[in-house]
Amino acid sequence: MRRHLVLVLKLAASTGLIAVIAFHVDASEVLDSAGRLTLWIVIVAAVPLALQIPTQALRWRAAALAMGLALPSGQAVLLSWIGMFFNQVLPSSVGGDAVRAWYLGRLGGGFATALSSVVLDRLAALLALLAVILAGLPLLRPLLAGQIAFWPLPVVVFAVVAGTAVILQFGSSLSRVLYRIRWLRFAGDLIGHLARALPALWRNPRLLAYALFSHALTVSAMFALAVSVDAGLSYRDAVLCVPLIILTMALPFSFAGWGLREGTTIVVLGLVGVAAADALVISVTYGLVQLLISLPGLLLWLVRRSRASSRSSDTLATD
């Protein structure tokens, strides 16, 4: 019941956000902007998005090794592709992470350790993203002046830094305390995974390097789409603005990020003079291209599932 309620609420949020955007953005301008899209530049934008799959696989493999799990490179790529697909079609933008953890757990090492490796992977991505945002904050401040929607940004950054320090110092003890309370067991589990993952992050700077490269790929894809619609976005402004969009894309408030990503893109790129119609086309095209790139993940999942079913049938027949 609770899952269905969450799904309905996220669908309602995405539908509501899209309706608000459709009401405020001129449809003729959107069509005009979409008409300026060129296939070859969209393909150029697809290249960095496709490269994110092996990049994430390398980052996750390094995270798994840091947690003591052997994850072959080929398996890391296949599971990352499957995870990317489920991130696109499940209500939460982290649904694919649970799928990755489940499959890795079945490969050996236990689900808890596998989940810790995924948490470490995600944590590296988040900290690298916040580092990029902090580095660009002096240049962003004049643009964000008077923008109420971005007032919580320093609070979010401070909360992540302070939370990281607390978990590093007291994570294991806090996890045990919370786990004793039934309705806080999930929080206790999460803090326990973070407590195991954080020390591994400091010992493996490659994780942050892979994460920074992954964010650079997203920036490049968005910039290419902006060039295609002649939005007037410089690469410097893309480096400053796109990380803010990436940050909101991770928030679990809409269905797979739809609606929330479009609204954020319009607001953030509007700070540097990009028209709302152009920003909307950039965001929707980005989402569709990412969905198309993820589709082989569905095929890989079906093949994997079919093979697992065949092995189960063979085992039963033998018995």
C-alpha positions in Angstrom: 0.0 0.0 0.0 2.8 2.4 1.0 4.7 1.7 -2.3 1.6 2.4 -4.4 1.0 5.6 -2.5 4.7 6.7 -3.1 4.3 5.8 -6.8 1.1 7.8 -7.1 2.6 10.8 -5.3 5.7 10.8 -7.6 3.6 10.5 -10.7 1.4 13.3 -9.5 4.5 15.5 -8.8 5.9 14.8 -12.3 2.5 15.4 -13.9 2.0 18.6 -11.9 5.4 20.0 -12.6 5.1 19.3 -16.4 1.6 20.9 -16.4 3.0 24.1 -14.7 5.9 24.2 -17.2 3.5 23.7 -20.1 1.4 26.6 -18.8 4.3 29.0 -18.5 6.3 28.1 -21.6 5.1 29.2 -25.0 4.4 26.0 -27.1 5.3 27.7 -30.4 8.7 28.7 -29.0 9.3 25.2 -27.8 8.5 23.8 -31.3 10.7 26.4 -32.9 13.6 25.4 -30.5 13.0 21.7 -31.2 13.1 22.4 -34.9 16.6 23.7 -34.5 17.9 20.4 -33.1 20.3 18.7 -35.5 20.7 14.9 -35.5 24.5 14.9 -35.7 24.8 17.2 -32.6 22.3 15.0 -30.7 24.5 12.0 -31.6 27.5 14.0 -30.3 25.6 14.6 -27.1 24.8 10.9 -26.8 28.5 9.9 -26.9 29.3 11.3 -23.4 26.1 9.9 -22.0 27.0 6.5 -23.3 30.5 6.9 -21.9 29.0 7.3 -18.5 28.2 3.6 -18.4 31.8 2.3 -18.5 32.9 5.3 -16.3 30.3 4.4 -13.6 31.3 0.7 -14.0 35.0 1.6 -13.3 33.9 3.7 -10.3 31.7 1.0 -8.9 34.3 -1.7 -9.4 36.8 0.5 -7.5 34.2 0.9 -4.7 33.5 -2.9 -4.6 37.2 -3.6 -4.4 37.5 -1.1 -1.6 34.8 -3.0 0.3 36.6 -6.3 -0.3 34.4 -7.6 -3.2 35.8 -8.9 -6.5 33.7 -7.4 -9.3 35.0 -8.3 -12.8 35.1 -5.3 -15.3 32.6 -7.0 -17.7 30.1 -7.7 -14.9 30.5 -4.1 -13.7 29.6 -2.8 -17.2 26.7 -5.1 -17.7 25.2 -4.5 -14.2 25.7 -0.7 -14.6 23.8 -0.8 -17.9 21.0 -2.8 -16.3 21.0 -0.3 -13.4 20.9 2.6 -15.7 17.8 1.2 -17.4 16.0 0.7 -14.1 16.9 4.2 -13.0 15.0 5.5 -16.1 11.9 3.4 -15.6 11.5 3.1 -11.8 9.9 5.8 -9.8 13.1 6.6 -7.9 16.3 7.8 -9.6 18.2 5.3 -7.4 16.0 2.2 -8.2 18.7 0.9 -10.4 21.2 1.0 -7.5 19.1 -1.6 -5.6 19.1 -3.8 -8.7 22.9 -3.5 -8.9 23.4 -4.3 -5.3 21.1 -7.3 -5.5 22.9 -8.8 -8.5 26.3 -8.1 -6.9 25.2 -9.7 -3.7 24.3 -12.9 -5.7 27.7 -13.0 -7.2 29.1 -13.5 -3.7 30.2 -11.4 -0.7 26.7 -10.9 0.7 24.0 -8.3 0.0 25.0 -6.0 2.9 28.6 -5.6 1.5 27.3 -5.2 -2.0 24.9 -2.5 -0.9 27.8 -0.8 0.9 29.7 -0.7 -2.4 26.8 0.9 -4.2 26.4 3.5 -1.3 30.2 4.2 -1.6 29.8 4.6 -5.4 26.9 7.1 -5.0 28.7 8.9 -2.1 31.7 9.5 -4.3 29.5 10.9 -7.0 27.7 13.2 -4.5 30.9 14.5 -2.9 32.5 15.2 -6.2 29.4 17.0 -7.4 29.4 19.2 -4.2 33.1 19.9 -4.7 32.4 21.2 -8.2 29.4 23.3 -7.0 31.5 24.8 -4.1 34.4 25.6 -6.5 32.0 27.5 -8.7 30.1 29.2 -5.9 32.1 32.4 -6.0 31.1 32.8 -9.7 27.5 31.7 -9.1 26.8 34.0 -6.2 26.0 37.1 -8.3 23.7 34.9 -10.4 21.9 33.4 -7.4 21.4 36.7 -5.6 17.7 37.1 -4.9 16.9 33.6 -6.2 14.8 32.2 -3.3 14.8 28.6 -4.7 18.6 28.4 -4.2 18.7 29.7 -0.6 18.8 26.1 0.8 22.0 25.3 -1.2 24.5 26.4 1.4 22.5 24.5 4.0 22.5 21.3 1.9 26.3 21.6 1.4 26.9 22.2 5.2 24.5 19.3 6.1 26.4 16.9 3.9 29.8 18.0 5.2 28.6 17.9 8.9 26.8 14.6 8.4 29.9 13.1 6.8 32.0 14.2 9.8 29.4 12.8 12.3 29.2 9.4 10.5 33.0 9.1 10.3 33.2 9.7 14.1 30.1 8.0 15.5 28.5 6.1 12.5 28.9 2.5 13.9 27.5 3.4 17.3 24.7 5.5 15.9 23.7 2.7 13.5 23.4 0.2 16.3 21.2 2.5 18.3 18.9 3.3 15.4 18.6 -0.3 14.4 17.0 -1.2 17.8 14.1 1.1 16.9 11.9 -0.7 14.4 10.7 2.3 12.4 14.3 3.7 12.3 16.0 0.4 11.1 16.3 1.6 7.5 18.2 4.8 8.7 20.3 2.6 10.9 21.2 0.3 8.0 22.0 3.3 5.8 24.2 4.9 8.4 26.0 1.6 8.9 26.7 1.3 5.2 28.0 4.8 5.1 30.2 4.2 8.2 31.8 1.3 6.3 32.0 3.2 3.0 33.4 6.6 4.0 36.9 5.4 5.2 37.2 3.5 1.9 36.5 6.6 0.0 39.4 8.5 1.5 41.7 5.6 0.8 40.7 5.5 -2.9 40.9 8.9 -4.6 40.3 7.2 -7.9 36.6 7.1 -6.9 36.4 10.8 -6.8 38.4 11.1 -10.1 35.9 8.8 -11.9 33.0 10.7 -10.4 34.4 14.1 -11.6 34.9 12.7 -15.1 31.3 11.4 -15.0 30.0 14.8 -14.1 32.1 16.4 -16.9 30.4 14.0 -19.4 27.0 15.2 -18.3 28.1 18.8 -18.6 29.4 18.1 -22.1 26.2 16.4 -23.2 24.0 19.3 -22.0 26.4 21.8 -23.6 26.2 19.9 -27.0 22.4 20.0 -26.8 22.5 23.8 -26.0 24.7 24.3 -29.1 22.2 22.4 -31.2 19.3 24.6 -30.3 21.5 27.7 -30.5 20.7 28.6 -26.8 23.7 30.9 -26.4 25.2 28.8 -23.5 28.9 29.0 -23.0 30.9 26.0 -21.8 31.9 28.1 -18.7 28.3 28.7 -17.8 27.5 25.0 -18.5 30.2 24.0 -16.0 28.7 26.4 -13.4 25.0 25.5 -14.0 24.7 21.9 -14.9 26.0 20.5 -11.6 23.1 22.2 -9.9 20.8 20.4 -12.3 22.5 17.1 -11.6 22.0 17.6 -7.9 18.3 18.1 -8.2 18.0 15.1 -10.6 19.0 12.9 -7.7 16.2 14.1 -5.5 13.5 11.4 -5.0 10.5 13.8 -5.4 9.3 12.9 -8.9 9.0 9.9 -11.3 12.6 9.1 -12.5 13.4 12.9 -12.3 10.9 13.9 -15.0 9.3 17.3 -14.4 11.8 18.2 -11.7 14.7 18.1 -14.1 12.9 20.2 -16.7 11.8 22.8 -14.1 15.3 23.0 -12.6 16.9 23.3 -16.1 14.6 26.2 -17.0 15.4 28.1 -13.8 19.1 27.4 -13.6 19.9 28.0 -17.3 17.6 31.0 -17.2 20.2 32.6 -14.8 22.7 32.8 -17.6 20.2 34.0 -20.2 18.9 30.8 -21.8 15.3 31.1 -22.9 12.8 28.8 -21.1 11.8 27.1 -24.4 15.4 26.3 -25.2 16.1 25.0 -21.7 13.0 22.8 -21.9 14.0 21.3 -25.2 17.6 20.7 -23.8 16.2 18.9 -20.7 13.6 16.7 -22.5 16.1 15.7 -25.3 18.6 14.9 -22.6 16.1 12.6 -20.8 15.0 10.9 -24.1 18.6 10.3 -25.2 19.5 8.9 -21.8 16.4 6.6 -22.0 17.4 5.3 -25.4 21.0 4.7 -24.3 19.6 2.7 -21.3 17.4 0.4 -23.4 20.1 -2.2 -24.1 20.1 -2.6 -20.3 16.6 -4.1 -20.6 17.8 -6.6 -23.1 20.8 -7.5 -20.9 18.4 -8.0 -17.9 16.1 -10.2 -19.9 19.0 -12.4 -21.1 20.3 -12.6 -17.6 16.9 -13.5 -16.2 16.3 -16.1 -18.9 19.7 -17.8 -18.2 19.0 -17.8 -14.4 15.6 -19.4 -15.1 17.2 -22.1 -17.3 19.8 -22.9 -14.7 17.0 -23.3 -12.1 15.0 -25.6 -14.4 18.1 -27.7 -15.1 18.7 -28.0 -11.4 15.2 -29.1 -10.7 15.3 -31.6 -13.5 18.5 -33.1 -12.2 17.1 -33.4 -8.7 
